[in-house]
């Protein structure tokens, strides 16, 4: 008998999105009055790194969606990105979140974004694992023992010659990912406001 009702997994996904949104809102609230302690060249390099991380995060989320596309609670998906990590969507979301943090020009904020996001997803993943173990049984439990929860192991990679996916879910994942890109002009606007003296810089991050 499943310890969770049939809507549990969907609720976990909702919680995941809410947690990520809350982290971003709280981070922006802090960053309104914070700035980078680095020189302009280093600041720009960190922002460029952040943009690369965001693009990797968005691309990775799309890659994962091609394989999972609504099947997470119906069967054990263990190929493609799911062959090297059990939670590629969470992994790539964390990478993208680090990229958002890097748009501040601060290594510290980059790491803080990454750690907070990973910690939040870790808690959600634990609940999901209990639910999926009860729902999918021994096959999923064997998958748990074989594939790492978060940090990928490329040596485990295996694939199928073809996959099918739901276009609607892929489109929704792309739109979700664009939120990370939307953070760039918002943070740039904050920097401009600080440079113009409209917003005071109360503390600086390295």
C-alpha positions as CSV (number, residue, x, y, z in Angstrom):
1,X,0.0,0.0,0.0
2,X,1.4,3.4,-1.0
3,X,2.1,5.7,2.0
4,X,1.3,8.7,-0.3
5,X,-1.9,9.5,-2.2
6,X,-1.7,9.6,-6.1
7,X,-1.3,13.4,-6.2
8,X,1.8,13.3,-4.0
9,X,4.4,13.5,-6.8
10,X,2.6,16.4,-8.5
11,X,2.6,18.2,-5.1
12,X,6.3,17.6,-4.8
13,X,6.9,19.3,-8.2
14,X,4.8,22.2,-7.0
15,X,6.8,22.5,-3.9
16,X,10.0,22.4,-5.9
17,X,8.9,25.4,-8.0
18,X,7.7,27.3,-5.0
19,X,11.0,26.7,-3.1
20,X,13.0,27.9,-6.2
21,X,10.8,31.0,-6.6
22,X,11.2,31.8,-2.9
23,X,15.0,31.5,-3.0
24,X,15.1,33.8,-6.0
25,X,12.8,36.4,-4.4
26,X,14.8,36.4,-1.1
27,X,18.1,36.6,-3.0
28,X,16.9,39.6,-5.0
29,X,15.6,41.3,-1.8
30,X,19.1,41.0,-0.3
31,X,20.9,42.0,-3.6
32,X,19.0,45.2,-3.9
33,X,21.4,46.7,-1.4
34,X,24.4,44.6,-2.1
35,X,27.2,44.9,-4.7
36,X,30.3,43.3,-6.0
37,X,33.7,44.0,-4.3
38,X,35.6,42.9,-7.4
39,X,37.1,45.2,-10.1
40,X,35.1,45.7,-13.3
41,X,37.0,43.2,-15.3
42,X,36.6,40.4,-12.7
43,X,33.0,41.4,-12.3
44,X,32.4,40.9,-16.1
45,X,34.2,37.6,-16.1
46,X,32.0,36.3,-13.3
47,X,28.9,37.5,-15.2
48,X,30.1,35.7,-18.4
49,X,30.6,32.5,-16.4
50,X,27.1,32.9,-15.0
51,X,25.6,33.2,-18.4
52,X,27.3,30.0,-19.5
53,X,26.0,28.2,-16.4
54,X,22.5,29.4,-17.1
55,X,22.6,28.1,-20.7
56,X,24.0,24.8,-19.5
57,X,21.2,24.6,-16.9
58,X,18.5,25.4,-19.4
59,X,19.9,22.9,-21.9
60,X,20.3,20.2,-19.3
61,X,16.7,20.7,-18.1
62,X,15.4,20.3,-21.6
63,X,17.6,17.2,-22.1
64,X,16.2,15.6,-18.9
65,X,12.6,16.5,-19.9
66,X,13.0,14.6,-23.2
67,X,13.5,11.4,-21.2
68,X,11.2,11.9,-18.2
69,X,8.3,13.8,-19.8
70,X,5.4,12.8,-17.5
71,X,6.7,9.2,-16.9
72,X,8.4,9.7,-13.5
73,X,5.6,8.1,-11.4
74,X,4.7,5.5,-14.1
75,X,8.0,3.7,-14.8
76,X,11.7,3.7,-13.9
77,X,13.5,6.0,-16.3
78,X,17.2,5.1,-16.2
79,X,18.7,6.1,-19.6
80,X,20.2,9.4,-20.9
81,X,20.7,11.9,-18.0
82,X,18.9,9.6,-15.6
83,X,21.5,6.9,-16.1
84,X,24.2,9.1,-14.4
85,X,22.1,11.0,-11.8
86,X,18.7,10.3,-10.3
87,X,17.7,14.0,-10.4
88,X,19.1,15.7,-13.5
89,X,16.3,18.3,-13.5
90,X,17.4,19.4,-10.0
91,X,21.0,19.2,-10.9
92,X,20.7,21.5,-13.9
93,X,18.3,23.8,-12.0
94,X,21.0,24.2,-9.4
95,X,23.6,25.0,-12.1
96,X,21.3,27.6,-13.6
97,X,20.6,29.1,-10.1
98,X,24.4,29.4,-9.6
99,X,24.5,31.2,-12.9
100,X,21.9,33.7,-11.7
101,X,24.0,34.3,-8.6
102,X,27.0,34.9,-10.8
103,X,25.2,37.8,-12.5
104,X,25.9,39.8,-9.3
105,X,29.6,39.6,-10.1
106,X,30.3,37.8,-6.8
107,X,31.8,34.4,-6.3
108,X,30.3,34.3,-2.8
109,X,26.7,34.9,-4.1
110,X,27.3,32.3,-6.8
111,X,28.1,29.6,-4.3
112,X,25.4,30.7,-1.9
113,X,22.7,30.4,-4.7
114,X,24.1,27.0,-5.6
115,X,24.2,25.6,-2.0
116,X,20.7,26.9,-1.1
117,X,19.2,25.5,-4.3
118,X,20.9,22.1,-3.9
119,X,19.8,21.9,-0.2
120,X,16.2,22.7,-1.1
121,X,16.1,20.1,-3.9
122,X,17.8,17.5,-1.7
123,X,14.9,17.7,0.8
124,X,12.3,17.4,-2.1
125,X,14.3,14.5,-3.6
126,X,14.2,12.5,-0.3
127,X,10.4,12.7,-0.2
128,X,10.1,11.8,-3.9
129,X,12.3,8.7,-3.3
130,X,10.1,7.4,-0.6
131,X,7.0,7.8,-2.7
132,X,8.6,6.3,-5.9
133,X,10.0,3.4,-3.8
134,X,6.5,2.5,-2.7
135,X,5.0,3.1,-6.1
136,X,7.6,1.4,-8.4
137,X,8.9,-1.2,-6.1
138,X,12.0,-3.3,-6.4
139,X,13.0,-2.0,-9.8
140,X,13.2,1.6,-8.5
141,X,15.0,0.5,-5.3
142,X,17.7,-1.2,-7.4
143,X,17.9,2.1,-9.4
144,X,18.5,3.9,-6.1
145,X,21.4,1.7,-5.3
146,X,22.9,1.9,-8.7
147,X,22.7,5.7,-9.6
148,X,23.8,8.6,-7.4
149,X,21.1,11.0,-6.1
150,X,22.6,14.3,-7.3
151,X,26.3,14.4,-8.4
152,X,26.5,12.6,-11.8
153,X,28.7,9.6,-12.5
154,X,29.5,9.8,-16.3
155,X,30.9,6.2,-16.2
156,X,27.3,4.9,-15.8
157,X,26.0,6.6,-18.9
158,X,23.8,4.5,-21.2
159,X,21.1,5.5,-23.7
160,X,18.3,4.3,-25.9
161,X,18.4,4.6,-29.7
162,X,15.3,6.8,-29.6
163,X,13.0,8.4,-27.0
164,X,9.5,9.8,-27.2
165,X,8.4,12.9,-25.3
166,X,5.5,15.2,-24.7
167,X,5.9,18.4,-26.6
168,X,3.8,20.3,-24.0
169,X,6.1,19.3,-21.2
170,X,9.2,20.3,-23.2
171,X,7.6,23.7,-23.9
172,X,6.7,24.2,-20.3
173,X,10.3,23.3,-19.3
174,X,11.7,25.8,-21.8
175,X,9.4,28.6,-20.4
176,X,10.4,27.7,-16.9
177,X,14.1,27.9,-17.9
178,X,13.6,31.4,-19.4
179,X,13.0,32.7,-15.9
180,X,16.7,32.2,-15.2
181,X,17.5,34.3,-18.2
182,X,15.0,37.0,-17.1
183,X,17.1,37.4,-13.9
184,X,19.9,39.0,-16.0
185,X,18.2,42.2,-17.0
186,X,16.7,42.5,-13.5
187,X,20.1,42.3,-11.9
188,X,21.6,44.7,-14.5
189,X,18.9,47.2,-13.7
190,X,19.8,46.9,-10.0
191,X,23.4,47.6,-10.8
192,X,22.5,50.6,-12.9
193,X,20.3,52.0,-10.1
194,X,23.2,51.6,-7.7
195,X,25.7,53.3,-10.1
196,X,23.2,56.2,-10.5
197,X,23.0,56.6,-6.7
198,X,19.3,55.7,-6.7
199,X,19.8,52.7,-4.5
200,X,22.5,52.6,-1.7
201,X,25.1,49.9,-1.6
202,X,25.1,48.8,2.0
203,X,27.5,45.8,1.7
204,X,29.8,44.3,-1.0
205,X,30.5,40.6,-1.8
206,X,33.7,39.0,-3.1
